[in-house]
Structures are given as C-alpha cells and as structure tokens.
Amino acid sequence: MSRDTEDLLRKVLSDLAASVPDGSATSYREEQARWRRREYRRRCVVAVLVLLIVAVVCAIGLMTLSHASPDTHVVFDNTAPAA
C-alpha cells in the first residue's frame, strides 16, 4: 500500500469516526437495562404459559379419569390368563 493511500484511508476513517455522534456515558447501561427488562419479561411470559399448559393438561386428564366407567376401562385384571 502506498503512503498516499494510507494517508487517504487514515483521513477518511478519522472523518468517519468524527461524524459518529458522541453518546452519553450511560447510554450503554441504559440499553443493557432495557434489554434485561425485556428478557426478564419474556422469561416470565414463557413460564406462565408453561404453567398454564400443564394445568390445562392435568385438568383434562382428571376430567377424563373422573368420567370414565370403572367397568369398561380395566387397567389390571386379576384373572389368570388362559393356559
């Protein structure tokens, strides 16, 4: 790379760096706090949804078992198998 190219590149990059607005010292912390709040809210929503789904599935299972007839749904049969 020639000396002129290096100087031109250095000047362009310094002009570009100067054109970037100077953020406050706390802007990173503020954005990080906002991101953490969003992440916490997202995790809470997912936890509530999981608990709700488990509760609904358990309720459906209990309703199904309570309406079942004990005569038609035999899980264990004490009769000996035919030999």
Summary of the structure (lengths in Angstrom):
residues: 83
radius of gyration: 33.9
end to end distance: 94.0
largest distance: 100.1
contacts: 123
relative contact order: 0.04
helix: 70%
strand: 0%
